[in-house]
């Protein structure tokens, strides 16, 4: 009987010391409360699961991305005056148009999150259609390339 108790105690002790839990270091976090409920949040962890309903979407688990992008405001204004890209988010067809034909050869590249170029082409004054139906719901990058200018990149969300 004594051997049985010692064996059980040994197994229990071994299990206690081998149990591991998820740990993380958060950059920030807190509690948010409102009339619809409350939620705890943290910044700096890895994404785990997404829940969607008619009233919205919640990404739960660990890590919500926090992006900081710096760019020149003049470049953005110039880009918005020269090009149209719509709709974003896109479900099926993404429209890309150079508003005027200024004689400067302008090209585009559609790039996935792994850096793979999915489509590429030349822009003129015509309306270009990029079929997004065959791509998985994700974020993509549309890069507009003009000679002697910094390439402009637009984040495209595919539903």
C-alpha positions, 0 to 999 in steps of 0.5 A: 500500500505504501508503494502505491501511495508513493507511486501515485504521489510521484506521478502527481508531482511529475504531472505538476512539474511538466504542465506548461501554460501559455505566457506572453508579454503585452505592450499594453491592454485594459478593459472596455465596458459599455451598454452592450457588455465588456471586453478585456484586450491586450496589444502585442500577442498572437492572433488565435481565433475569429468569431463573426456574427450579424452584429460584428466580428471579434478576433480573440486570443492573443495578438492584434496587429498594430500598424504604423505607416509613415508616408509623405502627405504630398505623395498621397494627395498626388496619388489620389488625384491621379488614380482610382482604386475601388471598391476596397474591401473587394469581393469580386472585381477590383477596379483600377484606373489612371484618371488621365493619360499623361504619357508616363508609363505606369504599371501595377502589381498585385502582391500577396502577404508572402511577397508573391506577385499575383498579377501585373500590368500596364495602366493607361487611361482605361479602366482595368479590372482585376478579378479577385474571385480566385483569391482567398479572403486576406489582405493584398498589396496593390503597388503602383509604379511610375518612373522617377517616383516612389512606388505607392502601395495600397492595402487591399482587403479581399472578403 
